[in-house]
Structure formats: structure tokens, C-alpha cells
Amino acid sequence: MNSGFNHITVLLGEAVEALAVRADGCYMDGTFGRGGHSRAILARLGPGGRLQGFDKDPQAIATGQALAAEDGRFVIVQRSFAEMAAQAAEAGVAGQVAGVLLDLGVSSPQLDDPERGFSFLNDGPLDMRMDPARGVSAAAFIASASEEEIARVFKDYGEERFAKRMARAVVQRREQQPFERTADLAQVLKDANPAWEKHKHPATRAFQGLRIHVNNELADLEAGLAAALDVLEVGGRLVVISFHSLEDRIVKLFMRRLEKGEADNLPRNLPVRVEPFKPVIKTLGKAQFASDAELAANPRARSAVMRVAEKLR
């Protein structure tokens, strides 16, 4: 299925290289999207290799089903990657997965299609759900949430410093007329924002916060990282690409905790005795970023950060 909206896969070569794909290995692509990473993984698999794809988005699922019809080594399910441990158990591959890839955030087709309601640049229905058949839309949340809750979402998930002021403007306006369109909400947010970063739309951070809240993205990420550790075999690789500081912080702390233990966060001179910590994973190299050439071809890659770890036990 071609939605008419193009998607350029970020850090494609680097991510697949980091997975160290084995010809006979079993792999999981937790965020299929439009299949860029999955196709590259399949190109390295032999006849005995297997790849399981996950996505919430029905358009991504349609693309994945077409790929599955072409290649019997690939299967896709409409499920959050937070549920990959359950999926692995059902498929009989728990603890036998050689690599897990998570390419977080929203895809270009989702951003570029006004009907999905993710973008403040093109007017569309105020939805933002990755799976439009499940959960509460952004419009429904804005219509029913308290001013305090809206401000919390803008601040905690969008890192918007004028969250309270913008939430107040939203609540005052909805008393006259409910929000149903992205452009309408974006204009109210813009008018309420007294200062913003150069070259950034005033509604950028608030829209990010709404999207993360509506799709439960950070809780899914925490659950997905734990699930990935469960499904991986010893020596298996976890590759995560994040696109904003909230995601990357969760990934970085998760990997640090499993590599160095909780005691690593204690003050050095604290007079306590702790049991020797045995690392569960080891991180491989430093965080990676898109090359200058990739940034020139795809400016949306500018915020991408990739982290890689290997399961030790």
C-alpha cells in the first residue's frame, strides 16, 4: 500500500550494521513504519532467518502485510512493541531473538498526512492517534481535561516553558467553541506563546506533548525496553533510535542501570556496602548521530540519536 507520503528511513545502514544480522537469526522490528529497516534486515537474512514487525498504525500494517505476502520470512502484527514479550512467547521465540530494533517517534507519512492530525503546518482533524481505532484523540483530551492536566502534558511531554499560559488559553477558548482542527489549536497556542526558538513554530512543543500523551509513548518505551531484554538471547543486540531528549534520557538511563547498576548513582563516599553488580548488558560504542550527508538529504534526521547494547546474561 502506498499512502502517497514518502518516508526516508533514518540511520538505516548504521542501525542494521549495529544489529550484526546473522543469516539464521530471529529479529524484531518494533516500529515497522514503512519498512525501511525491515527490508534491510531481510536483505541480510538467509532462508532460515525470521523477522517479526510491530506497528500500531493501520497504514503501516497494510504495507507490512504486502511485504509479508512477498517474503515468507516476515510477519507483522498490529501491536505495540511494549507487547513484544507476549508476542515472542506466543510465537515460541522468547529468549531466542538475536536483535531488536526500535525506531521511535512519528513517521514522515504520519506527519505529512493532514488527515492524521499530527501536524500544525497542515490543517486536519485533531486526532494524533497512531491507531485511530483505539484510545482517546487529541481533540477529546483537549475537550475534557482540566487546565492543570493540559499544562502538565505541555510541560512534561513537550518541555514547553509557557505550558500554564498556553493551557489557560486553550481552556478559555474551548468554552466558546470546541477544538476540532489542528490549525485552530495551533493558532491559539501561537497567540498564547510569548517567545519561542528561532525557526520553530510556537506550537511545536505543545503538539509534541499532546502526541506523546495521546499515544502513551514514554510508558510504552519503558515497557518496550524491558520487553526487549526479555526476548533477546544472550549476545543479542538492542538498537534504539530516539528523536527527542525525553526518549533518549529513558533509553540512556535504562542502559546505564543494566550496565553499571543502581549503586553507580550513589554518592562515591557514602558508607554503605552493596553486593557486587553483574552487568546485564554492555553498551557498544557511543551514541551515534546522522551524518552530514544524511542531514543534507533528510533534515528530519537532525535530532536522531542511536544507542546500542548487547545482552550479557
N, C-alpha and C positions, 0 to 999 in steps of 0.2 A: 504493500500500500504506500502510495506517495501522497503525502499531505500537501505538497506544493511548497513547503517551507524547508529550506536546506539546513543541515546541521554539520558543522565541522568538528570532528572528534578532537578533544584537547589532549595533548601529551600522548598521542596514540602509540608511537613507536616506543617511547620511554616506558609507558605502563606495561605494554606487552613484554618488553625486554625484562622488566623487573619481575614479572611473573615467572620467568625462567620456564617457559612452557615445555612440558615433556610430551612426547608424541602419544603416549598411552595414558596420560593423566586425566583426572576428572577436575573440572574447573567450574566456578560460579561467577557470572557477571551480574552483580546485584542491582545494576542500573543499566538495563539494556538500551534505553533511549531509541536511537535509530540504528543501532547495531554496529557502529564503527569498531569498537573494541572487540565485540564478539566475532566479527568476521576475521579480524586479525588473529585472534586466538585460534579460530577454526583452521586458518591457513597453516598453523604450526602443528596442529594435531594430526596424528595418524588415524588409520581406520578404527583403532581401539580406543581412541580418546573420546571424551564426553564433555559437553558444555551445557550448563543449566543457566538460563536467563531469567531475570526477575524484572518486573516493572508494574507500576500502578496504572499508568496511562493507557487507555484503550487504543489509541493510535499507535503507540509503541508496541503493544501486544499484537496488533494486526500485522505490523512489519515483522515482528518476531515469528508469528505463525507462518508467514510466507517463507522466511528463512528456514524454519523447521521443516517445511514441505520440500525444500530443496536439499537439505542436509540432515540425514537421519541421526547424526551425532549431536544435534542441538535440540533442546526442549525449552519452551518458555512458559512461565506461569504468571498470571496477573495477581501478584502478591508482593508485599513489601519485603525488602531484603532483611528487615528485622525478623522475619519468619523463616529465614533460611535454615536454621537448625531443625525446625519442624519439617521443612521440605526435604532436607537431607535424610532425616530419619525415615520419612515416608518412601524415599527413593532407595533406601538401603545403603547410603554412602556416608553416613555420619562418621567423622573422624578419618575419612578417606579422600578428602578433597585436597588437591595439590596446590590450588591457588584460588583466592577470592579477590575480585576487583570491585571497588566502589567508586564510581564517578559521580560525585554528589551534586546537589543543586537542581536547577531547572534547565531544560534543553532549549536550544535556539528555536525549534519549531513551536514549543510552548510559548516562548516569549513573543515570537513573531506573529502568531495567530491571534488576532484581536478577540476572537470568539472564546478563547480560553480565559481571558480576563487577568492575565499576569502583568500586562504592560500598561504603564501610564502614558506611553507615547502614542498608542493607537487605541481609539475608543472601542470598548466592547463591554459585554456583560460582566459585572463584578463577581467573578467566580473564584478563580485561583486554585481550584482543587485539581490535583494531578489525576485523580479518578473522579470525574464529575458525578458518578453514580453513588458515591459514598461521602459521608461526613457533612460538615456544615460549610456552606460557601462563605466567602469574604463578606458578601452583602448581608447575609443572615447574621453573621457575627457582629458586624458594624451596627446592625439594626437593634440588636438585643443586649449587647454587652454594656457594662457600666463605663462611665468616663475613666474610672481608675483602671479597669481591666484593659481598655483600649490603650491607655497611656503606657501600661506595663508591657503590652505587646510591642508597641512602637519603640520603647526604650530597651527592653531586654533582648528582643529578637532583631530589631532594626538598628540598635545603638544610636537612636535619634535623640539628640540632646534637648530638643524642644518638644519632646513627647507629650508633656502635660498640656502645653499650649495648643498643640495640634489636635489632641484628643478632645479638648474643650470645644474647639471649632467644629469638629465632626458632630459632637452631640448636640450642639446648638443648631446646626443646620438640619440634622435629621428630624428635629421637632417640627420643622416646616414641610420637609419633603424627604422621603427615604432615599438612600443611595442605591442606585441600580446599575450605574455605568462607571467604568474606570476613569474616564476623562472628567466626570463630575467630581469624583472623590479626589483625583489628582489636583484639580483646580482649588478645591477647598484647602487641601494640605499645603499647596504652594502659597496661597494667600496668608496662611497661618504661620508660615516658616519665615522668620526674620533674617536668616543667614544660612548659607549652605556652601558646600565645597564647589570650587570653580569647575565648570564642565560637568556638573552633576545636577540632575533635575531635583528640585526641592522635595519631591515626593519619594525619591529613591529609597531612602532608609525605612520610611513608614510602610511602603509597599513590600519591602523585603520582610519586615516584621510580620505583616499580615500573612504573607505566603508561608513563612515558616510555621506560624501558629496554625493556620488552616490545615496544613499537611502534616503537622506533628513531626517536623523534620529532625529536630535535635534529639527528641526522645527516641525516634526511630534509629538515628545514628548510634546512640549509646547502646541500644538493644542489638543493632546490627553488628557492631564491633564485637560484642560478647558472643553473638551467634557465629560470627566468622571464626572466632577462636575455637568454638566447639566443633565446627565441621572440618577444620583443617587437620591434615595428617601432620605428624612430626616432620619438620623440614618444609612444610607448606608455606607459601608466601601470601601475605596480605598487602594489597596495594590500594591506597586510598588517595583520591584526588578531591580536594576541597576548594571552595571558591570564596569563602569569607572567613573572617577571624574567628567567629563563633564555632564554625565547623572544625577549623584547623586546631583550635585550642582543645576541643574534645578529643580529637584524634591524637594529638601530641601528648596529652596527659594520660590517655589510655595506654599508649605505647610505653611511655616513661614508667608508669606504675608497674607494668608487667615485666619491664626490663630491669628496673632498679629497686622496686618495692616501695611500700609506704614509708619505710624508715628514711628513704632518701630525702623526704620532705621535712624531716625533723631537724631542729637546730643542732649543729655539729657538737656542741658542748653539753647537750642535755644528758644528765647522768641516768640513763635507762639502759637496760640490757634487752636486746632484741635477738630473736632467732636469726641465724644466717639465712639470707634470702636467696632462693634459687630462681634465677630468671626463667620466665615462661616463654619469652620471645627475645630476639635480638633485632634491633633496628639495623637496616642496611643503608649505609651512606647518610648523607644529609638530605634535608628537604630539597626537592627539585622544583624548578620553575620553567615556564615555557621559554624557548629560545627566542632570540631577536627575530629570526626568520619566521617562526610560528606567530609571534605577536604582530608582525607586519601583515601576515595573511589572515589572522583572526584576532582582532583586538579584544574579544571577549575572553581570551586566554590569559589576560594580564594579571588576573587575581588568582590563577590556579596554583595550588601547592600540592605536590605529591610526596607522600611518605610511604616507606616500605618496611615491612618487618617479616621475620621468619620465625615460625613456631619451633620452640626447642623441646618442649615436653607436653 
